[in-house]
Amino acid sequence: MEILAFGVQSDEKPLIETAFEGLHEVRCLDVFLNRDTAPIAAGYEIISTSVNADLSAPVLQTLAAGGTQMIAQRSTGFNNIDLEVAERLALRVARVSYYSPYSVAEFAWTLAMAVNRRIIRAASRTRDFDFRLDGLLGRDMRGRTVGVLGTGKIGEVFTRIAHGFGMKLLGWDVVENPACVELGMEYVEKERLFAEADLISLHVPLLPSTQHIIDEAALKAMKDDAILVNSSRGGLIDTAALVTELRAGRFLGVGLDVYEAEAGLFFLDKSLEGIDDDTLARLVTFPNVVVTSHQAYYTEDAVGQIIDATVQNVTDHLARRHSENVLVPRTP
Ligand SMILES: NC(=O)c1ccc[n+]([C@@H]2O[C@H](COP(=O)([O-])OP(=O)(O)OC[C@H]3O[C@@H](n4cnc5c(N)ncnc54)[C@H](O)[C@@H]3O)[C@@H](O)[C@H]2O)c1
């Protein structure tokens, strides 16, 4: 059987081909799945999709009409998939429920420290042989307060690193994580976390209840010199409101690996044509902001685990086996 994989980065292609070797043929495309590209899947029983795939109702209908029966999503998050429609169309959808939380948590810290210690500006200066330190003043993390929104797998690792820095730990979640409590985390109301944290990092999933959880009021409640990091999902932050606050000179630094309108931009080279997203274009001009294009998960370890799980998800589908990775059908 030949499997069609959408949205494959050049680094991933050999890894995917090796993982499927001897099991199935795999055709890797660098284009992402969306309304325009969905017809390419006609005749493929199994397709695999990447984090920014458009798996909304019209795309799912095109896939089902073309004979697709199974979608192997190569990510943990599945806010891009209309599961109800997929179930109605009798499509099986599986995701990767676990891979290295260290990849994302370590990257969130990389962003936090990059903005804190002005690494981007420092590196571009030394390339120009400008060796001054003006404007590069950072802060020790030790003794400062971190606020972690979402203390699941990634939030817990982020908290462990914060503990290593010697920070005071505040958390907010719908359930407390005993491992974080053991590290000394105090679970508090969001409002207190916003008011007291010097560094706020987002690790909750994107759900209707968390959409724009960082809205104008939340941003205004934060310290003027806080650091804000989002490596979860762009939709957690009202970006227009963030730009307004940044224009007012607030925040020591903001590190964003995700952006609410990233689909159609992130993972693509737009350097020659430019972009018509004025919010993102403005965001990247602030000297205290670092934006990366959804790369937090992108380590050899995490990508390897994602691909291995995807191979297993395909194998399970063909054997009609259920697993915790299967999102729909909800019951075996
Ligand atoms: N940037 C990247 O490359 C990347 C990669 C992987 C995951 N992520 C994002 O990170 C998120 C967290 O991943 P994880 O593996 O830690 O997930 P997880 O399920 O282990 O943890 C999520 C935590 O959020 C909490 N939560 C759920 N709903 C909530 C709500 N409505 N309000 C408050 N808290 C709520 C849960 O209780 C849980 O503790 C994912 O949902 C995904 O969006 C980003």
The ligand as an SDF file (V2000), in Angstrom:
LIG
                    3D

 44 48  0  0  0  0  0  0  0  0999 V2000
    5.0410   24.5030   19.5010 N   0  0  0  0  0  0  0  0  0  0  0  0
    5.0740   23.1890   19.3480 C   0  0  0  0  0  0  0  0  0  0  0  0
    5.8650   22.6860   18.5370 O   0  0  0  0  0  0  0  0  0  0  0  0
    4.1660   22.2990   20.1700 C   0  0  0  0  0  0  0  0  0  0  0  0
    4.4180   20.9210   20.1670 C   0  0  0  0  0  0  0  0  0  0  0  0
    3.6290   20.0840   20.9710 C   0  0  0  0  0  0  0  0  0  0  0  0
    2.5930   20.5820   21.7010 C   0  0  0  0  0  0  0  0  0  0  0  0
    2.3560   21.9390   21.6640 N   0  0  0  0  0  0  0  0  0  0  0  0
    1.2390   22.4830   22.4450 C   0  0  0  0  0  0  0  0  0  0  0  0
    1.4790   22.2570   23.8290 O   0  0  0  0  0  0  0  0  0  0  0  0
    0.2260   21.9630   24.4350 C   0  0  0  0  0  0  0  0  0  0  0  0
    0.4540   21.2240   25.7330 C   0  0  0  0  0  0  0  0  0  0  0  0
    0.9800   19.9420   25.4430 O   0  0  0  0  0  0  0  0  0  0  0  0
    1.1370   18.8280   26.5880 P   0  0  0  0  0  0  0  0  0  0  0  0
    1.7420   17.6340   25.9400 O   0  0  0  0  0  0  0  0  0  0  0  0
    1.7720   19.4300   27.7780 O   0  0  0  0  0  0  0  0  0  0  0  0
   -0.3910   18.5420   26.9030 O   0  0  0  0  0  0  0  0  0  0  0  0
   -1.0070   17.9110   28.2310 P   0  0  0  0  0  0  0  0  0  0  0  0
   -2.3460   17.4090   27.8330 O   0  0  0  0  0  0  0  0  0  0  0  0
   -0.0450   16.9870   28.8900 O   0  0  0  0  0  0  0  0  0  0  0  0
   -1.1660   19.1860   29.1790 O   0  0  0  0  0  0  0  0  0  0  0  0
   -2.1200   20.1800   28.9770 C   0  0  0  0  0  0  0  0  0  0  0  0
   -2.4820   20.7480   30.3110 C   0  0  0  0  0  0  0  0  0  0  0  0
   -3.4480   21.7670   30.0880 O   0  0  0  0  0  0  0  0  0  0  0  0
   -4.4670   21.5710   31.0340 C   0  0  0  0  0  0  0  0  0  0  0  0
   -5.7430   22.0540   30.4990 N   0  0  0  0  0  0  0  0  0  0  0  0
   -6.5310   21.4430   29.6240 C   0  0  0  0  0  0  0  0  0  0  0  0
   -7.6210   22.1730   29.3910 N   0  0  0  0  0  0  0  0  0  0  0  0
   -7.5100   23.2640   30.1630 C   0  0  0  0  0  0  0  0  0  0  0  0
   -8.3320   24.3800   30.3780 C   0  0  0  0  0  0  0  0  0  0  0  0
   -9.4870   24.5280   29.7090 N   0  0  0  0  0  0  0  0  0  0  0  0
   -7.9340   25.2830   31.2310 N   0  0  0  0  0  0  0  0  0  0  0  0
   -6.7620   25.1290   31.8940 C   0  0  0  0  0  0  0  0  0  0  0  0
   -5.9350   24.0870   31.7390 N   0  0  0  0  0  0  0  0  0  0  0  0
   -6.3130   23.1710   30.8790 C   0  0  0  0  0  0  0  0  0  0  0  0
   -4.5620   20.1060   31.3180 C   0  0  0  0  0  0  0  0  0  0  0  0
   -5.1660   19.8610   32.5910 O   0  0  0  0  0  0  0  0  0  0  0  0
   -3.1060   19.7180   31.2610 C   0  0  0  0  0  0  0  0  0  0  0  0
   -2.4980   19.8070   32.5320 O   0  0  0  0  0  0  0  0  0  0  0  0
   -0.5130   21.1620   23.3520 C   0  0  0  0  0  0  0  0  0  0  0  0
   -1.9190   21.2470   23.5210 O   0  0  0  0  0  0  0  0  0  0  0  0
   -0.0890   21.8440   22.0880 C   0  0  0  0  0  0  0  0  0  0  0  0
   -1.0100   22.8730   21.7820 O   0  0  0  0  0  0  0  0  0  0  0  0
    3.1180   22.7880   20.9250 C   0  0  0  0  0  0  0  0  0  0  0  0
  1  2  1  0
  2  3  2  0
  2  4  1  0
  4  5  1  0
  4 44  2  0
  5  6  2  0
  6  7  1  0
  7  8  2  0
  8  9  1  0
  8 44  1  0
  9 10  1  0
  9 42  1  0
 10 11  1  0
 11 12  1  0
 11 40  1  0
 12 13  1  0
 13 14  1  0
 14 15  2  0
 14 16  1  0
 14 17  1  0
 17 18  1  0
 18 19  2  0
 18 20  1  0
 18 21  1  0
 21 22  1  0
 22 23  1  0
 23 24  1  0
 23 38  1  0
 24 25  1  0
 25 26  1  0
 25 36  1  0
 26 27  1  0
 26 35  1  0
 27 28  2  0
 28 29  1  0
 29 30  1  0
 29 35  2  0
 30 31  1  0
 30 32  2  0
 32 33  1  0
 33 34  2  0
 34 35  1  0
 36 37  1  0
 36 38  1  0
 38 39  1  0
 40 41  1  0
 40 42  1  0
 42 43  1  0
M  CHG  2   8   1  16  -1
M  END
$$$$
